[in-house]
Amino acid sequence: MKVLGVSGSPRNGHNTDRMVKEVLSTVSVETKFVSLAGKKIGPCIACLGCVVKSKKPMPS
């Protein structure tokens, strides 16, 4: 089993990041921490990339 910790805070290294990392440190399985700070995450544009396998989703 693996555990993924995601911090959705726009501020890198602040309370939310610390709390997620603390929780991850308490489990005895492989973990990964991902921070969304600084990432541009836009709304769905209905490109159907998630439905049509041959269509590539929006570039990152």
C-alpha positions as a Markdown table, in Angstrom:
| # | Residue | x | y | z |
|---|---|---|---|---|
| 1 | Met | 0.0 | 0.0 | 0.0 |
| 2 | Lys | 1.1 | 3.6 | -0.7 |
| 3 | Val | -0.2 | 6.8 | 0.8 |
| 4 | Leu | -0.4 | 10.1 | -1.2 |
| 5 | Gly | -0.6 | 13.3 | 0.8 |
| 6 | Val | -1.8 | 16.3 | -1.1 |
| 7 | Ser | -1.6 | 19.9 | 0.2 |
| 8 | Gly | -3.9 | 22.2 | -1.6 |
| 9 | Ser | -2.6 | 25.4 | 0.2 |
| 10 | Pro | -1.4 | 28.1 | -2.1 |
| 11 | Arg | 1.4 | 28.9 | 0.4 |
| 12 | Asn | 4.4 | 26.5 | 0.2 |
| 13 | Gly | 5.8 | 25.3 | 3.5 |
| 14 | His | 3.1 | 26.7 | 5.8 |
| 15 | Asn | 0.7 | 25.0 | 8.2 |
| 16 | Thr | -1.2 | 22.8 | 5.7 |
| 17 | Asp | 2.0 | 21.4 | 4.3 |
| 18 | Arg | 3.4 | 20.7 | 7.8 |
| 19 | Met | 0.2 | 19.0 | 8.9 |
| 20 | Val | 0.1 | 16.7 | 5.8 |
| 21 | Lys | 3.7 | 15.8 | 6.2 |
| 22 | Glu | 3.2 | 15.1 | 9.9 |
| 23 | Val | 0.3 | 12.7 | 9.1 |
| 24 | Leu | 2.4 | 11.0 | 6.5 |
| 25 | Ser | 5.2 | 10.5 | 9.0 |
| 26 | Thr | 2.9 | 8.4 | 11.2 |
| 27 | Val | 2.1 | 5.7 | 8.7 |
| 28 | Ser | 4.4 | 2.7 | 8.2 |
| 29 | Val | 4.0 | 2.4 | 4.4 |
| 30 | Glu | 5.5 | 4.2 | 1.4 |
| 31 | Thr | 4.4 | 7.8 | 1.2 |
| 32 | Lys | 4.6 | 10.7 | -1.2 |
| 33 | Phe | 3.9 | 14.4 | -0.6 |
| 34 | Val | 2.6 | 16.7 | -3.3 |
| 35 | Ser | 2.1 | 20.4 | -2.8 |
| 36 | Leu | -0.2 | 22.3 | -5.2 |
| 37 | Ala | 1.4 | 25.6 | -4.3 |
| 38 | Gly | 2.5 | 27.4 | -7.4 |
| 39 | Lys | 0.6 | 25.1 | -9.8 |
| 40 | Lys | -1.8 | 26.5 | -12.2 |
| 41 | Ile | -5.0 | 24.5 | -11.9 |
| 42 | Gly | -7.8 | 25.6 | -14.1 |
| 43 | Pro | -11.4 | 24.5 | -14.5 |
| 44 | Cys | -12.6 | 21.8 | -16.9 |
| 45 | Ile | -12.8 | 23.0 | -20.5 |
| 46 | Ala | -14.8 | 20.0 | -21.7 |
| 47 | Cys | -12.1 | 18.8 | -24.1 |
| 48 | Leu | -13.3 | 15.2 | -23.5 |
| 49 | Gly | -9.7 | 14.1 | -23.0 |
| 50 | Cys | -10.7 | 12.1 | -20.0 |
| 51 | Val | -13.4 | 10.2 | -22.0 |
| 52 | Val | -11.7 | 9.7 | -25.4 |
| 53 | Lys | -8.6 | 7.5 | -24.9 |
| 54 | Ser | -7.0 | 8.6 | -28.2 |
| 55 | Lys | -7.3 | 12.3 | -27.3 |
| 56 | Lys | -4.5 | 13.9 | -25.3 |
| 57 | Pro | -5.7 | 16.0 | -22.3 |
| 58 | Met | -4.6 | 19.6 | -22.0 |
| 59 | Pro | -0.9 | 20.2 | -21.8 |
| 60 | Ser | 0.5 | 20.8 | -18.3 |
